[in-house]
Amino acid sequence: MKNRINFNEVVTRDGFQNESLFIPTDKKIELINQLSHCGFSKIEVTSFTSPKAIPMLADATEVMQGIQRVEGVEYTVLIPNLKGAQRAMQVNPDELNLVMSTSQSHNFSNMRMSMQSSFASLAEVIHFVNQKIAINVSLSTAFGCPMEGYVDPRVVIDLITQFSDLGVGRLTICDTTGMANPEQVAQMAQLVTNLFPNIAFTFHFHNTRGMGLANLMAAIQNGITQFDGSLGGLGGCPYAPGATGNICSEDAIYMTQLMGHETGIDIIKLLESAKLLENMVGRTLPGQIVKAGTIDCLHPVLGNVQELMSS
């Protein structure tokens, strides 16, 4: 029997943060409410970062207060520091997603501080929360940094160990700018699951170099069952040169369903959400299934072909 594959939808945080035109609060709420009925295990709603740093997500509180929560869906928010955690706790998210990088260059670019300072800051958040709410830690650039290149897996393992020692039981391995390849992903999946059997790992891929779905398959084949995806393939890190969108949720989910994995997600409802998203941002997005349709969307036989078949 094949594993159930769980998907987290990150479009309204990771997807929207790179958009130049502000998406109105009510439109964000509309999309999240629609996604809540698609069957996702988790939706990353927004980020409680500085409004000056990410103006698109300046309405984080209003969005969290406005959404209609559906039982069985976890609503998570990205947290960069203690101040963000204090703001977020006022709107009762189901999870705080803490973030730092595995490379000094990207961490300074994204967080404006060293990795050591970021770890100390996130440790402060973990102590502040004191197990009142679930915590996930996301490690950016875990497969490669756009400024430094290859990231040694030992750096990733060392950070996981430190967070594990603080009691963190959920952790996301992020390919922030799509630098991973399937062999590298397979090795990382084997490494982290063998060393940390008590941590629930999520893998987060970008499709910058066209290997997003191949990397997803490599992770599934090596025991990973939880993934992030972004509706329409929207996304990218504003502090990582060359970053493009995440793996497309509907494409990734449909592929795993065709291969016999249970996802719990209604692909037809998800495609409706993808069309809503395209209307919201005003352009065609990279997702393929929304353009081509599912494989049971068949086309009529052309007239001249019908004549040949009947002759």
Secondary structure, DSSP 8 states (H G I E B T S, - for coil): -----EEEE-IIIIIGGG-SS---HHHHHHHHHHHTTTT-SEEEEEE-S-TTT-GGGTTHHHHHHHS---TT-EEEEEE-SHHHHHHHHTT--SEEEEEEESSHHHHHHHHSS-HHHHHHHHHHHHHHHTTSSEEEEEEETSS-BTTTB---HHHHHHHHHHHHHTT--EEEEEETTS---HHHHHHHHHHHHHH-TTSEEEEEEB-TTS-HHHHHHHHHTTT--EEEEBGGG----TTSTT---B-BHHHHHHHHHHTT------HHHHHHHHHHHHHHHTS--S-SHHHH--TT------HHHHHHHH-
